Amino acid sequence: MKRIDLIRHLESHGCEFLREGGKHTIYVNRIVQKSSSIPRHREINDFLVRKICRDLQVPEPNAT
């Protein structure tokens, strides 16, 4: 999955940008008080996408 598509999916489900890390971007879901890091690669592995969504407690994106 493309990184920008994952970020759009997370933001559409209430997640917010928190800060930039060394090689990651940190997003937070303030409703459930969970955070997760998103690597700065153009493509993100589908297994990692599912883990990030589970960490932030948002539904997984549909496979495209």
C-alpha positions in Angstrom: 0.0 0.0 0.0 1.3 3.5 -0.7 2.2 5.5 2.3 0.0 8.5 1.4 -3.0 6.2 1.0 -2.5 4.8 4.5 -2.2 8.3 6.0 -5.4 9.3 4.3 -7.1 6.2 5.6 -5.9 6.9 9.2 -6.9 10.5 9.1 -10.4 9.7 7.7 -10.8 7.5 10.8 -9.9 10.2 13.3 -6.1 9.7 13.7 -3.9 12.8 13.9 -0.3 13.5 13.1 1.7 13.8 16.3 5.4 14.3 15.3 8.2 13.3 13.0 10.7 10.8 14.3 14.1 9.9 12.9 12.8 7.6 10.1 9.2 7.4 11.1 6.1 9.5 11.4 4.1 9.1 14.6 0.3 9.1 14.4 -2.1 9.0 17.3 -5.8 8.1 17.8 -6.7 10.4 20.7 -10.1 8.7 21.2 -8.6 5.5 22.3 -5.2 7.0 23.4 -3.1 4.8 21.1 -0.2 5.7 18.9 1.8 4.0 16.1 4.8 4.8 13.9 4.6 4.8 10.1 7.9 4.3 8.2 8.8 6.9 5.6 8.8 4.5 2.6 6.8 5.0 -0.5 5.3 1.4 -0.2 4.4 -0.2 3.1 4.0 -3.9 3.5 0.4 -5.1 3.9 1.2 -6.9 7.1 2.6 -3.7 8.6 -0.5 -1.8 7.4 -2.7 -4.2 9.3 -0.5 -3.9 12.4 -0.6 -0.1 12.3 -4.4 -0.2 11.9 -4.7 -2.7 14.8 -2.4 -0.5 17.0 -4.6 2.6 16.3 -7.8 0.6 16.6 -9.2 1.6 13.1 -10.6 -0.7 10.5 -8.2 -2.2 8.0 -8.2 -0.7 4.5 -9.8 -2.7 1.7 -7.3 -4.6 -0.4 -6.7 -2.8 -3.7 
